[in-house]
Amino acid sequence: MTGPIPLHLGGLHPYEQALTLLLAFGPFLALGVLVAVRRRQDQAADRAADRAADQVDGSDQPRPGDDGPLSG
């Protein structure tokens, strides 16, 4: 029987370090970008629906909670 398998085989090359960081944190970054994009799309759809409802109602007054076109 051979000796124990070493747990550390030496330092990583720079490209291996970058790949390790990408594999470790990449999915979280991708998820964050996806959530941000979807939130913006949902907010845009909500604003479009509100504008369509205002055109049907004929009201020019802002609805409660509507901060206008520059709201975030």
Number of C-alpha atoms within 10 A of each C-alpha: 3 4 5 6 7 7 6 6 7 7 8 10 9 9 9 11 12 12 12 13 11 13 11 11 10 13 11 12 12 11 11 11 12 11 12 12 12 11 12 12 12 12 14 12 12 12 15 12 12 15 15 12 12 15 11 9 9 9 11 9 8 12 11 6 6 11 10 10 7 5 7 7
